[in-house]
Amino acid sequence: MLKNFSNSIPIRLSGAFKNAMRFERNKFKRELSSHQFRRGLAPVEMALSLPLLMGFLAALVAFGYAASWKIRAEVVARNVGWRNRHPRWAHWNAYPAEWPSTGTFDRHGAPELEDLEQFSVTQAPIIRGPISQINVNSNLLNISREVTHSGAQINRTPPLLPRLGEISYDTGHQFLDDFFTHSEMGISNSSRRIPRIYEIDLDFVRDSGPVLLAVSAIENNPRRQLLIALDQDPDFIAWRGGAPDFHPRVSSRNYELDVDWVRQQRIAGLLRSIERLPQRMVSSTIGLYREQINESEPPLSDAAIAVLERKIQELEEYLRRLDARAGER
C-alpha cells in the first residue's frame, strides 16, 4: 500500500522531498563531526580560564582585606581621641582590643581649625559680632580652639597577593575639646559668663535716659559701702570663710518678650523678695551669732557670749517690728 502511495506522489514533489531529506542527513553529519572535534577542548578552556578566575578572587580578597583594616584604623583613631574626653575618664593610651602590636596610635593637641570658617554658624553675629549696642568678646566664643587630634598607623600585607606590597594607613581624627569653663574664661566659678561675653556699650544708649540715671545713681550712691553686707559681710567671712549672697534675683531663667507676662510672673516675685530682704538678712545674722555661741573652739568667754546674746535680742526685736510692719500692709 505504501508503495502504491509513493507512486501516487507527483514527480516534482517527490524530488523536493528527497532533497530535503538529503539536506537533513548532511546537517546531522556535520554537527556530529563538529562535536567529535571539540570533545577535548573543555579541559583546555578550564585550564586557561582558571588562573584568571583565581586572580580575580584573590583581588577581591585583597580589596576586602584592605578595606576592613582601613575601617579598623579609623575606628581606633576615633576611639583613642574620644576615650578620655569629658565625661569619659578612661586611659586614652590603653591598647585597643584586637589591635596588632605592629600598629601604633597617638593623641595630641592640634592648632585651631580653619575649616570651620566655611560654616555660616561660626560667623554668626552672636558669636563674632557685631551686635547693635553690645560688644561681643569673640575670643571667648572662639569655638575653633582646643582642638584634639588622634591618629592610628598600621602596615598590613595582603594574604593572597603579597607581591602587591604592604598596605599603609595613617588615619587621623580631629574634634573640638573646649567646654568654655570658668577657668578658661578667666572668671571665678560663681561669676556669670554672659557679662564677660556680651558687654553693653553705654555709648550707644545715650537716648536711654532711665538706664543712664540708674547706672549713675548706683555708681555715685554715697551709701554704696553699706551694700557690702549683701554679699561680703565681714562677720560671715570671718566665721564661715564666705558670705551669703542676699541679692534678690529673678526666680527663673526663662525669658519672654511679653511685658505684661514679665511684670506679673517675674517682677512681682522680685519685688516680694526685695521686701523680705531685711527679714532674710536679720534671720541669717541671728543664726550666725548662735553658731558662734554654741560651736566656737575654744568656747567663748562669758563676756563675749553676753555681747552676742544682746545682739541677738536686738535683732529679734527688730525682726518682730519688721513682721508687724509687713502685716499692716
TORTOR-529479 format. One line per 10 residues: number of its first residue (from 1); their letters; for each residue x, y, z of N, C-alpha, C. Coordinates in Angstrom, 3 decimals, padded with zeros to 6 digits. Example, Ala and Ser with C-alpha at 12.3 -4.5 7.8 and 13.67 -1.06 7.14 Angstrom:
REM residues 2
1> as> 013.190 -005.690 007.800 012.300 -004.500 007.800 013.200 -003.300 007.800; 012.850 -002.250 007.080 013.670 -001.060 007.140 012.900 000.030 007.870
REM end
This chain:
REM residues 329
1> mlknfsnsip> 000.831 -001.208 000.000 000.000 000.000 000.000 000.853 001.241 000.000; 001.998 001.265 000.840 002.908 002.402 000.857 003.597 002.563 -000.483; 003.874 001.455 -001.052 004.497 001.539 -002.372 003.560 002.202 -003.342; 002.301 001.805 -003.298 001.334 002.453 -004.185 001.185 003.923 -003.847; 001.360 004.286 -002.505 001.229 005.696 -002.118 002.378 006.515 -002.663; 003.603 005.959 -002.607 004.751 006.686 -003.170 004.625 006.837 -004.668; 004.021 005.888 -005.263 003.853 006.016 -006.723 002.831 007.076 -007.071; 001.917 007.332 -006.112 000.889 008.331 -006.403 001.378 009.755 -006.236; 002.625 010.003 -005.604 003.180 011.356 -005.424 003.697 011.846 -006.758; 003.382 013.085 -007.084 003.891 013.619 -008.357 005.400 013.599 -008.376
11> irlsgafkna> 005.946 013.603 -009.574 007.409 013.519 -009.729 008.083 014.746 -009.129; 007.545 015.942 -009.331 008.182 017.160 -008.800 008.217 017.155 -007.274; 007.127 016.779 -006.630 007.087 016.780 -005.164 008.003 015.714 -004.586; 008.076 014.585 -005.250 008.966 013.532 -004.734 010.415 013.957 -004.821; 010.812 014.688 -005.806 012.204 015.169 -005.911 012.529 016.174 -004.807; 011.610 017.088 -004.528 011.845 018.072 -003.461 011.931 017.389 -002.096; 011.114 016.382 -001.903 011.130 015.653 -000.639 012.451 014.932 -000.449; 012.973 014.346 -001.496 014.261 013.652 -001.408 015.394 014.631 -001.127; 015.342 015.815 -001.728 016.399 016.816 -001.478 016.384 017.292 -000.002; 015.189 017.463 000.541 015.095 017.890 001.940 015.643 016.824 002.877
21> mrfernkfkr> 015.327 015.581 002.594 015.849 014.512 003.431 017.366 014.439 003.331; 017.893 014.645 002.140 019.338 014.597 001.954 020.011 015.747 002.725; 019.400 016.911 002.720 019.963 018.079 003.416 019.998 017.845 004.933; 018.948 017.261 005.488 018.904 016.990 006.910 019.971 015.972 007.305; 020.152 014.963 006.486 021.185 013.964 006.795 022.575 014.598 006.783; 022.844 015.456 005.820 024.157 016.108 005.756 024.381 017.041 006.963; 023.329 017.746 007.358 023.442 018.649 008.516 023.740 017.862 009.789; 023.079 016.718 009.949 023.316 015.875 011.120 024.747 015.352 011.136; 025.259 015.004 009.977 026.640 014.522 009.900 027.633 015.628 010.254; 027.361 016.871 009.797 028.290 017.974 010.104 028.314 018.284 011.602
31> elsshqfrrg> 027.135 018.295 012.223 027.093 018.556 013.665 027.768 017.453 014.446; 027.571 016.218 014.042 028.218 015.107 014.722 029.725 015.190 014.624; 030.217 015.572 013.452 031.671 015.671 013.269 032.244 016.835 014.065; 031.483 017.980 014.187 031.987 019.120 014.955 032.053 018.789 016.449; 031.069 018.060 016.964 031.100 017.654 018.378 032.260 016.714 018.634; 032.513 015.848 017.745 033.651 014.950 017.908 034.968 015.717 017.882; 035.020 016.804 017.108 036.251 017.604 017.015 036.500 018.405 018.308; 035.443 018.964 019.072 035.585 019.786 020.277 035.537 018.976 021.562; 035.521 017.671 021.446 035.362 016.858 022.633 036.503 017.072 023.625; 037.715 017.378 023.299 038.851 017.547 024.202 039.172 018.982 024.533
41> lapvemalsl> 038.353 019.967 024.105 038.661 021.374 024.352 038.188 021.867 025.714; 037.216 021.243 026.355 036.689 021.723 027.638 037.770 021.785 028.726; 038.575 020.743 028.939 039.643 020.859 029.945 040.648 021.951 029.624; 040.936 022.119 028.328 041.889 023.175 027.942 041.330 024.546 028.293; 040.059 024.773 027.979 039.439 026.058 028.287 039.416 026.310 029.798; 039.132 025.269 030.559 039.134 025.427 032.004 040.530 025.758 032.520; 041.552 025.112 031.988 042.927 025.367 032.416 043.348 026.801 032.081; 042.838 027.328 030.960 043.191 028.692 030.573 042.445 029.744 031.404; 041.211 029.481 031.753 040.401 030.478 032.480 040.566 030.412 033.994; 041.039 029.275 034.534 041.152 029.138 035.982 042.115 030.159 036.605
51> pllmgflaal> 043.299 030.423 036.031 044.168 031.463 036.627 043.506 032.835 036.678; 042.765 033.159 035.614 042.074 034.452 035.623 041.036 034.509 036.729; 040.301 033.395 036.891 039.288 033.360 037.926 039.912 033.437 039.317; 040.997 032.694 039.531 041.654 032.722 040.832 042.280 034.090 041.109; 042.832 034.728 040.080 043.370 036.078 040.263 042.291 037.080 040.628; 041.125 036.927 040.000 040.015 037.815 040.317 039.558 037.611 041.766; 039.477 036.358 042.204 039.090 036.077 043.582 040.128 036.600 044.570; 041.418 036.446 044.216 042.473 036.954 045.096 042.405 038.475 045.200; 042.102 039.130 044.078 041.965 040.590 044.113 040.794 041.017 044.988; 039.691 040.273 044.923 038.551 040.587 045.784 038.913 040.435 047.256
61> vafgyaaswk> 039.620 039.367 047.590 040.024 039.151 048.979 040.971 040.258 049.441; 041.929 040.630 048.578 042.867 041.689 048.951 042.156 043.023 049.129; 041.203 043.317 048.269 040.448 044.559 048.386 039.633 044.585 049.682; 038.951 043.484 049.980 038.195 043.424 051.226 039.093 043.498 052.446; 040.263 042.872 052.383 041.216 042.910 053.485 041.699 044.339 053.737; 042.033 045.032 052.650 042.497 046.411 052.788 041.387 047.324 053.310; 040.175 047.153 052.816 039.064 047.999 053.267 038.749 047.770 054.743; 038.792 046.500 055.175 038.479 046.211 056.579 039.507 046.826 057.514; 040.787 046.787 057.161 041.805 047.370 058.018 041.770 048.887 057.987; 041.342 049.461 056.889 041.176 050.914 056.872 040.077 051.339 057.832
71> iraevvarnv> 038.977 050.607 057.850 037.879 050.922 058.767 038.337 050.743 060.211; 039.096 049.674 060.477 039.572 049.441 061.841 040.516 050.542 062.276; 041.373 051.023 061.383 042.285 052.116 061.736 041.513 053.393 062.046; 040.474 053.673 061.280 039.665 054.863 061.558 038.936 054.732 062.893; 038.447 053.538 063.199 037.758 053.325 064.474 038.722 053.505 065.642; 039.935 052.965 065.515 040.926 053.106 066.584 041.313 054.574 066.764; 041.500 055.305 065.665 041.852 056.721 065.769 040.763 057.512 066.488; 039.516 057.237 066.161 038.413 057.937 066.828 038.288 057.512 068.296; 038.444 056.226 068.551 038.320 055.732 069.919 039.406 056.301 070.818; 040.623 056.397 070.309 041.727 056.944 071.095 041.462 058.400 071.448
81> gwrnrhprwa> 040.870 059.151 070.520 040.604 060.557 070.791 039.482 060.781 071.774; 038.396 060.048 071.630 037.211 060.282 072.438 037.204 059.507 073.744; 038.173 058.615 073.939 038.149 057.780 075.132 038.339 058.589 076.408; 039.095 059.669 076.343 039.400 060.452 077.532 038.754 061.826 077.492; 037.723 061.988 076.671 037.036 063.280 076.602 035.892 063.297 077.612; 035.707 064.449 078.240 034.657 064.589 079.246 033.298 064.177 078.665; 032.492 063.387 079.388 032.683 062.938 080.781 033.346 061.580 080.913; 034.035 061.111 079.878 034.728 059.821 079.966 036.105 060.055 080.569; 036.528 059.163 081.436 037.818 059.329 082.103 038.651 058.043 081.994; 038.603 057.378 080.845 039.422 056.187 080.633 040.841 056.608 080.230
91> hwnaypaewp> 041.739 055.637 080.177 043.108 055.908 079.744 043.142 055.843 078.220; 043.499 056.983 077.607 043.478 057.011 076.147 044.544 056.100 075.553; 045.637 055.840 076.289 046.722 055.024 075.740 046.558 053.546 076.027; 045.385 053.123 076.527 045.141 051.695 076.687 045.062 051.030 075.314; 045.670 049.854 075.188 045.761 049.226 073.877 044.383 048.763 073.413; 043.968 049.144 072.224 042.642 048.724 071.736 042.569 047.214 071.574; 041.382 046.682 071.728 041.178 045.242 071.592 041.444 044.802 070.163; 042.177 043.672 070.016 042.472 043.052 068.733 043.270 043.972 067.809; 043.920 044.969 068.343 044.790 045.820 067.534 046.187 045.214 067.560; 046.795 044.912 066.399 048.091 044.220 066.390 049.195 045.059 067.015
101> stgtfdrhga> 050.193 044.372 067.518 051.306 045.065 068.173 052.122 045.896 067.196; 052.044 045.594 065.905 052.773 046.384 064.915 052.097 047.719 064.632; 050.844 047.870 065.049 050.137 049.124 064.832 050.408 050.114 065.955; 050.355 051.396 065.652 050.581 052.458 066.626 049.387 053.410 066.619; 049.314 054.239 067.653 048.273 055.256 067.746 048.787 056.377 068.638; 048.208 057.552 068.516 048.662 058.708 069.282 047.496 059.664 069.484; 047.706 060.595 070.407 046.711 061.619 070.742 047.454 062.862 071.202; 047.146 064.021 070.623 047.844 065.253 070.986 046.976 066.446 070.587; 047.378 067.598 071.046 046.687 068.829 070.695 047.001 069.238 069.270; 046.131 070.043 068.710 046.290 070.494 067.333 046.001 071.985 067.265
111> peledleqfs> 046.507 072.666 066.238 046.205 074.092 066.104 044.726 074.326 065.844; 044.349 075.575 065.810 042.955 075.918 065.603 042.469 075.423 064.240; 041.221 075.044 064.213 040.614 074.591 062.964 040.231 075.790 062.115; 040.756 075.825 060.911 040.400 076.904 059.991 039.253 076.519 059.079; 038.964 075.230 059.008 037.881 074.786 058.125 036.515 075.211 058.627; 036.419 075.595 059.911 035.127 075.984 060.442 034.614 077.286 059.848; 035.503 078.060 059.221 035.061 079.322 058.642 034.087 079.121 057.492; 034.064 077.934 056.930 033.149 077.695 055.824 031.706 077.522 056.298; 031.504 077.312 057.593 030.158 077.159 058.123 029.651 078.516 058.597; 028.480 078.875 058.139 027.938 080.190 058.442 027.648 080.371 059.926
121> vtqapiirgp> 027.356 079.274 060.643 027.009 079.408 062.048 028.189 079.927 062.862; 029.412 079.604 062.458 030.584 080.085 063.187 030.847 081.555 062.938; 030.238 082.125 061.920 030.418 083.534 061.606 029.186 084.354 061.977; 028.278 083.780 062.752 027.048 084.484 063.119 027.381 085.680 064.010; 026.590 086.738 063.936 026.856 087.919 064.776 026.857 087.614 066.266; 026.056 086.639 066.711 026.016 086.341 068.136 027.318 085.727 068.616; 028.151 085.218 067.692 029.441 084.643 068.042 030.579 085.587 067.698; 030.519 086.182 066.518 031.593 087.034 066.048 031.297 088.520 066.200; 029.980 088.859 066.335 029.619 090.255 066.324 029.617 090.779 064.889; 029.308 092.028 064.673 028.878 092.984 065.710 027.390 092.889 065.974
131> isqinvnsnl> 026.994 093.290 067.179 025.597 093.385 067.574 025.347 094.813 068.042; 024.251 095.356 067.624 023.935 096.736 067.969 023.904 096.925 069.480; 024.645 097.906 069.966 024.684 098.315 071.365 025.324 097.272 072.272; 025.934 096.246 071.708 026.570 095.200 072.520 027.942 094.887 071.940; 028.935 094.820 072.804 030.276 094.413 072.408 030.431 092.917 072.653; 030.759 092.162 071.605 030.893 090.715 071.699 032.368 090.358 071.852; 032.684 089.622 072.907 034.054 089.147 073.122 034.235 087.863 072.313; 034.634 088.012 071.066 034.737 086.857 070.172 035.847 085.902 070.579; 036.832 086.365 071.352 037.901 085.458 071.782 037.365 084.383 072.726; 036.414 084.750 073.585 035.843 083.758 074.494 034.924 082.789 073.764
141> lnisrevths> 034.367 083.216 072.630 033.471 082.359 071.861 034.175 081.750 070.654; 035.473 081.641 070.702 036.228 081.046 069.604 036.098 079.530 069.687; 035.149 078.976 068.941 034.872 077.544 069.048 035.888 076.691 068.297; 036.843 077.323 067.621 037.832 076.537 066.877 039.080 076.246 067.698; 039.130 076.682 068.948 040.323 076.419 069.756 040.159 075.102 070.517; 041.217 074.728 071.224 041.224 073.492 071.999 040.845 072.293 071.126; 041.628 072.124 070.053 041.390 071.018 069.133 042.263 069.833 069.550; 041.694 068.652 069.543 042.426 067.420 069.845 042.522 066.583 068.578; 043.736 066.110 068.294 043.979 065.265 067.118 044.410 063.887 067.596; 043.780 062.873 067.078 044.155 061.493 067.375 044.338 060.740 066.061
151> gaqinrtppl> 045.209 059.757 066.072 045.502 059.028 064.845 045.894 057.588 065.118; 045.887 056.795 064.064 046.295 055.390 064.130 047.087 055.066 062.876; 048.164 054.299 063.049 049.037 053.947 061.942 049.240 052.432 061.945; 049.185 051.831 060.752 049.351 050.383 060.652 049.775 050.019 059.242; 050.592 048.955 059.114 051.025 048.382 057.836 050.602 046.915 057.805; 049.953 046.521 056.731 049.487 045.154 056.590 049.837 044.640 055.196; 050.048 043.303 055.095 050.353 042.644 053.828 049.150 041.821 053.397; 048.698 041.962 052.153 047.546 041.174 051.692 047.842 039.684 051.807; 046.892 038.881 052.236 047.149 037.456 052.469 047.367 036.654 051.189; 046.689 036.969 050.072 046.772 036.175 048.851 047.648 036.801 047.776
161> lprlgeisyd> 047.914 038.098 047.882 048.746 038.778 046.891 049.849 039.554 047.593; 050.793 038.860 048.212 051.854 039.575 048.937 052.750 040.400 048.021; 052.777 040.059 046.702 053.623 040.821 045.788 053.147 042.259 045.607; 051.907 042.522 046.013 051.417 043.901 045.906 052.112 044.829 046.890; 052.767 044.279 047.893 053.451 045.103 048.881 052.558 045.408 050.073; 053.141 046.083 051.063 052.393 046.420 052.263 051.374 047.529 051.993; 050.275 047.443 052.704 049.240 048.476 052.654 049.394 049.318 053.907; 049.639 050.607 053.754 049.893 051.505 054.888 048.708 052.443 055.075; 048.334 052.621 056.358 047.261 053.533 056.705 047.739 054.450 057.825; 047.506 055.724 057.660 047.806 056.724 058.683 046.567 057.603 058.807
171> tghqflddff> 045.618 057.145 059.604 044.334 057.834 059.720 044.388 058.867 060.838; 043.621 059.915 060.706 043.561 060.984 061.698 042.127 061.382 061.985; 041.912 061.905 063.191 040.577 062.352 063.604 040.741 063.577 064.484; 040.010 064.640 064.177 040.056 065.871 064.949 038.677 066.192 065.513; 038.649 066.760 066.722 037.398 067.172 067.320 037.675 068.322 068.279; 036.650 069.124 068.516 036.744 070.268 069.416 036.636 069.783 070.855; 037.498 070.317 071.716 037.549 069.844 073.098 037.490 071.010 074.079; 036.749 072.053 073.732 036.646 073.238 074.576 035.261 073.264 075.218; 035.219 073.436 076.537 033.951 073.431 077.260 033.587 074.811 077.789; 034.412 075.830 077.492 034.148 077.188 077.939 033.944 077.234 079.451
181> thsemgisns> 034.892 076.633 080.169 034.811 076.618 081.621 035.185 077.987 082.182; 034.907 078.173 083.484 035.221 079.448 084.116 036.726 079.717 084.100; 037.512 078.668 084.317 038.966 078.874 084.312 039.470 079.284 082.941; 038.902 078.728 081.882 039.312 079.116 080.529 038.917 080.550 080.215; 037.814 081.011 080.795 037.361 082.378 080.558 037.991 083.378 081.516; 038.750 082.881 082.489 039.399 083.791 083.418 038.460 084.407 084.430; 037.405 083.705 084.814 036.459 084.215 085.794 036.283 083.167 086.881; 035.723 083.590 088.012 035.514 082.672 089.119 034.325 081.766 088.841; 034.225 080.714 089.631 033.173 079.742 089.427 031.789 080.292 089.762; 031.742 081.361 090.537 030.461 081.966 090.911 030.071 083.124 090.004
191> srripriyei> 030.882 083.427 089.019 030.599 084.553 088.118 029.755 084.091 086.940; 029.085 085.030 086.338 028.270 084.754 085.169 029.103 084.868 083.910; 028.838 083.975 082.960 029.563 084.034 081.700 029.064 085.164 080.802; 027.743 085.383 080.811 027.153 086.326 079.871 027.773 087.720 079.979; 027.959 088.296 081.185 028.571 089.638 081.227 029.986 089.695 080.673; 030.700 088.558 080.670 032.041 088.554 080.104 032.022 088.420 078.589; 031.005 087.750 078.084 030.920 087.536 076.640 030.267 088.725 075.940; 029.197 089.235 076.541 028.458 090.345 075.942 028.473 091.516 076.917; 029.018 092.628 076.478 029.083 093.831 077.288 028.267 094.928 076.614; 027.364 095.500 077.381 026.533 096.576 076.844 027.378 097.833 076.698
201> dldfvrdsgp> 027.385 098.373 075.521 028.127 099.595 075.234 027.222 100.789 075.542; 027.470 101.437 076.682 026.608 102.546 077.090 026.741 103.755 076.183; 027.810 103.810 075.386 027.941 104.938 074.465 026.863 104.930 073.397; 026.249 103.762 073.153 025.222 103.641 072.120 023.811 103.775 072.680; 023.693 104.001 073.974 022.358 104.121 074.565 022.187 105.488 075.222; 022.664 106.507 074.550 022.533 107.856 075.078 021.074 108.265 075.233; 020.215 107.716 074.386 018.802 108.081 074.459 018.070 107.365 075.578; 018.701 106.379 076.184 018.044 105.641 077.263 018.320 106.358 078.581; 017.595 107.394 078.804 017.792 108.201 080.000 017.640 107.441 081.296; 016.573 106.640 081.478 016.435 105.901 082.747 017.585 104.954 083.026
211> vllavsaien> 018.126 104.343 081.984 019.244 103.417 082.193 020.467 104.171 082.689; 020.782 105.271 082.047 021.947 106.051 082.448 021.774 106.627 083.853; 020.556 107.066 084.169 020.311 107.594 085.510 020.480 106.513 086.570; 020.009 105.287 086.272 020.150 104.200 087.228 021.611 103.835 087.435; 022.372 103.774 086.347 023.793 103.456 086.461 024.522 104.534 087.247; 024.212 105.785 086.970 024.856 106.882 087.689 024.481 106.879 089.161; 023.206 106.561 089.464 022.781 106.540 090.862 023.493 105.450 091.646; 023.710 104.303 091.022 024.408 103.207 091.706 025.878 103.551 091.915; 026.522 104.078 090.881 027.946 104.369 090.983 028.232 105.520 091.946; 027.341 106.500 092.042 027.573 107.682 092.876 026.781 107.653 094.176
221> nprrqllial> 026.259 106.497 094.543 025.487 106.396 095.776 026.409 106.616 096.980; 026.150 107.619 097.805 027.038 107.862 098.960 027.002 106.728 099.981; 025.967 105.908 099.960 025.867 104.790 100.899 026.208 103.459 100.227; 027.019 103.534 099.203 027.356 102.322 098.456 028.095 101.308 099.329; 028.897 101.798 100.271 029.631 100.882 101.141 028.699 100.045 102.009; 027.499 100.580 102.276 026.563 099.820 103.095 026.033 098.590 102.356; 026.124 098.584 101.038 025.641 097.444 100.270 026.590 096.254 100.322; 027.764 096.449 100.937 028.721 095.335 101.036 028.113 094.177 101.813; 027.213 094.489 102.756 026.608 093.433 103.567 025.762 092.478 102.743; 025.408 092.858 101.507 024.595 091.976 100.684 025.345 090.726 100.238
231> dqdpdfiawr> 026.645 090.804 100.074 027.394 089.624 099.627 028.812 089.550 100.195; 029.225 090.523 101.021 030.582 090.498 101.563 030.585 090.889 103.043; 029.634 090.373 103.780 029.538 090.692 105.205 030.785 090.181 105.924; 031.525 091.073 106.614 032.784 090.632 107.255 032.568 089.616 108.369; 031.420 089.689 109.106 031.179 088.712 110.181 031.024 087.300 109.614; 030.302 087.167 108.510 030.145 085.841 107.894 031.480 085.338 107.358; 032.243 086.229 106.738 033.532 085.811 106.164 034.482 085.367 107.264; 034.506 086.070 108.379 035.409 085.710 109.472 035.039 084.374 110.092; 033.750 084.047 110.156 033.318 082.818 110.821 033.221 081.632 109.863; 032.641 081.811 108.682 032.408 080.715 107.735 033.375 080.691 106.569
241> ggapdfhprv> 034.163 081.726 106.420 035.076 081.776 105.284 034.464 082.350 104.026; 033.187 082.657 104.053 032.497 083.234 102.910 031.174 083.808 103.351; 030.682 084.754 102.586 029.443 085.432 102.944 028.318 084.993 102.016; 027.109 084.846 102.529 025.971 084.522 101.652 025.641 085.694 100.750; 025.033 085.370 099.623 024.640 086.384 098.647 023.156 086.667 098.840; 022.856 087.862 099.334 021.473 088.242 099.615 020.830 089.019 098.477; 021.514 089.166 097.351 020.948 089.946 096.256 019.661 089.283 095.751; 018.568 090.018 095.682 017.346 089.451 095.098 017.526 089.207 093.610; 017.025 088.078 093.156 017.165 087.714 091.751 015.845 087.185 091.215; 015.765 087.194 089.893 014.588 086.647 089.244 014.578 085.141 089.474
251> ssrnyeldvd> 013.410 084.595 089.754 013.307 083.195 090.156 013.560 082.218 089.033; 013.479 082.628 087.778 013.636 081.708 086.653 014.504 082.353 085.587; 015.119 081.502 084.766 015.944 081.995 083.676 015.199 082.102 082.360; 013.930 081.782 082.382 013.150 081.884 081.150 012.911 083.343 080.807; 012.965 083.632 079.519 012.784 084.993 079.050 011.592 085.057 078.113; 010.870 086.154 078.213 009.711 086.382 077.374 009.739 087.821 076.878; 009.104 088.024 075.727 009.003 089.363 075.170 007.707 090.066 075.573; 006.817 089.346 076.224 005.560 089.920 076.668 005.812 090.711 077.955; 005.652 092.025 077.876 005.956 092.881 079.027 005.022 092.586 080.186; 003.731 092.396 079.907 002.777 092.114 080.984 003.100 090.796 081.677
261> wvrqqriagl> 003.470 089.781 080.886 003.828 088.493 081.477 005.055 088.633 082.374; 006.063 089.358 081.922 007.272 089.562 082.723 006.930 090.318 084.006; 006.058 091.319 083.912 005.695 092.096 085.097 004.964 091.228 086.117; 004.076 090.369 085.653 003.281 089.565 086.574 004.048 088.365 087.102; 004.800 087.688 086.223 005.441 086.440 086.603 006.846 086.610 087.168; 007.517 087.689 086.835 008.899 087.862 087.268 009.079 089.076 088.172; 008.594 090.230 087.752 008.825 091.437 088.528 008.092 091.385 089.858; 006.871 090.849 089.858 006.121 090.763 091.117 006.868 089.922 092.145; 007.380 088.769 091.724 008.158 087.942 092.645 009.439 088.609 093.084; 010.092 089.350 092.175 011.321 090.055 092.530 011.042 091.133 093.578
271> lrsierlpqr> 009.944 091.846 093.445 009.593 092.875 094.428 009.295 092.252 095.782; 008.636 091.088 095.799 008.369 090.424 097.075 009.664 090.003 097.771; 010.620 089.503 096.973 011.902 089.114 097.572 012.659 090.324 098.096; 012.506 091.475 097.451 013.144 092.695 097.951 012.502 093.126 099.266; 011.181 093.012 099.342 010.502 093.373 100.580 010.899 092.455 101.734; 011.147 091.200 101.463 011.518 090.243 102.506 013.023 090.209 102.764; 013.791 091.038 102.059 015.245 091.011 102.201 015.702 091.341 103.619; 015.171 092.387 104.294 015.629 092.638 105.680 015.393 091.452 106.604; 014.226 090.788 106.481 013.973 089.633 107.330 014.986 088.520 107.082; 015.321 088.275 105.808 016.308 087.232 105.488 017.662 087.551 106.103
281> mvsstiglyr> 018.099 088.786 105.961 019.415 089.160 106.473 019.447 089.095 107.994; 018.383 089.561 108.654 018.351 089.526 110.114 018.327 088.085 110.620; 017.510 087.214 109.998 017.442 085.815 110.436 018.775 085.117 110.243; 019.450 085.386 109.128 020.762 084.767 108.891 021.786 085.249 109.903; 021.741 086.526 110.264 022.702 087.049 111.233 022.450 086.470 112.620; 021.188 086.305 112.982 020.876 085.668 114.275 021.415 084.242 114.298; 021.231 083.497 113.209 021.772 082.146 113.149 023.286 082.131 113.237; 023.965 083.133 112.642 025.419 083.216 112.717 025.875 083.406 114.157; 025.236 084.316 114.899 025.648 084.566 116.287 025.402 083.343 117.159; 024.323 082.639 116.935 024.063 081.436 117.723 025.083 080.340 117.421
291> eqineseppl> 025.513 080.223 116.178 026.580 079.266 115.850 027.862 079.618 116.586; 028.184 080.896 116.651 029.404 081.298 117.349 029.326 080.981 118.838; 028.134 081.125 119.434 027.998 080.823 120.860 028.120 079.326 121.120; 027.528 078.506 120.264 027.444 077.060 120.514 028.614 076.271 119.955; 029.304 076.772 118.936 030.287 075.950 118.237 031.697 076.517 118.273; 031.923 077.603 118.958 033.268 078.192 118.983 034.231 077.272 119.715; 035.429 077.129 119.169 036.513 076.344 119.756 037.774 077.204 119.783; 038.294 077.508 120.965 037.760 077.177 122.297 036.488 077.968 122.594; 035.718 077.560 123.585 034.466 078.257 123.890 034.698 079.730 124.205; 033.698 080.548 123.868 033.790 081.973 124.120 033.690 082.265 125.605
301> sdaaiavler> 034.236 083.386 125.955 034.137 083.826 127.354 032.714 084.282 127.651; 032.412 084.395 128.950 031.073 084.826 129.340 030.778 086.228 128.847; 031.796 087.091 128.821 031.578 088.462 128.347 031.250 088.475 126.850; 031.973 087.661 126.056 031.710 087.622 124.617 030.334 087.031 124.340; 029.949 086.008 125.131 028.622 085.410 124.950 027.542 086.423 125.292; 027.769 087.218 126.322 026.776 088.229 126.714 026.611 089.268 125.615; 027.714 089.650 124.979 027.630 090.619 123.882 026.826 090.054 122.722; 027.080 088.792 122.378 026.355 088.175 121.264 024.881 087.997 121.600; 024.573 087.618 122.842 023.175 087.451 123.210 022.429 088.780 123.178; 023.112 089.871 123.576 022.480 091.181 123.494 022.177 091.555 122.046
311> kiqeleeylr> 023.126 091.227 121.126 022.893 091.499 119.710 021.726 090.658 119.181; 021.644 089.413 119.641 020.552 088.556 119.186 019.215 089.113 119.641; 019.143 089.607 120.884 017.893 090.181 121.370 017.503 091.410 120.550; 018.486 092.241 120.248 018.191 093.438 119.454 017.688 093.058 118.059; 018.328 092.070 117.465 017.911 091.646 116.124 016.539 090.992 116.156; 016.256 090.206 117.183 014.934 089.586 117.273 013.843 090.639 117.446; 014.124 091.688 118.255 013.159 092.765 118.405 012.956 093.497 117.079; 014.052 093.715 116.359 013.945 094.370 115.052 013.179 093.495 114.069; 013.354 092.191 114.156 012.637 091.271 113.271 011.141 091.292 113.562; 010.771 091.396 114.841 009.346 091.474 115.173 008.726 092.751 114.632
321> rldarager> 009.465 093.867 114.675 008.939 095.117 114.125 008.762 095.016 112.611; 009.704 094.333 111.962 009.583 094.159 110.516 008.360 093.309 110.160; 008.164 092.232 110.904 006.994 091.389 110.629 005.707 092.134 110.902; 005.678 092.953 111.968 004.475 093.712 112.254 004.197 094.734 111.156; 005.221 095.361 110.666 005.047 096.325 109.580 004.572 095.646 108.306; 005.094 094.461 108.028 004.646 093.715 106.846 003.197 093.274 106.998; 002.766 092.958 108.261 001.383 092.551 108.461 000.419 093.695 108.272; 000.843 094.904 108.575 -000.021 096.067 108.396 -000.290 096.342 106.921; 000.632 095.951 106.073 000.443 096.175 104.643 -000.591 095.204 104.075
REM end
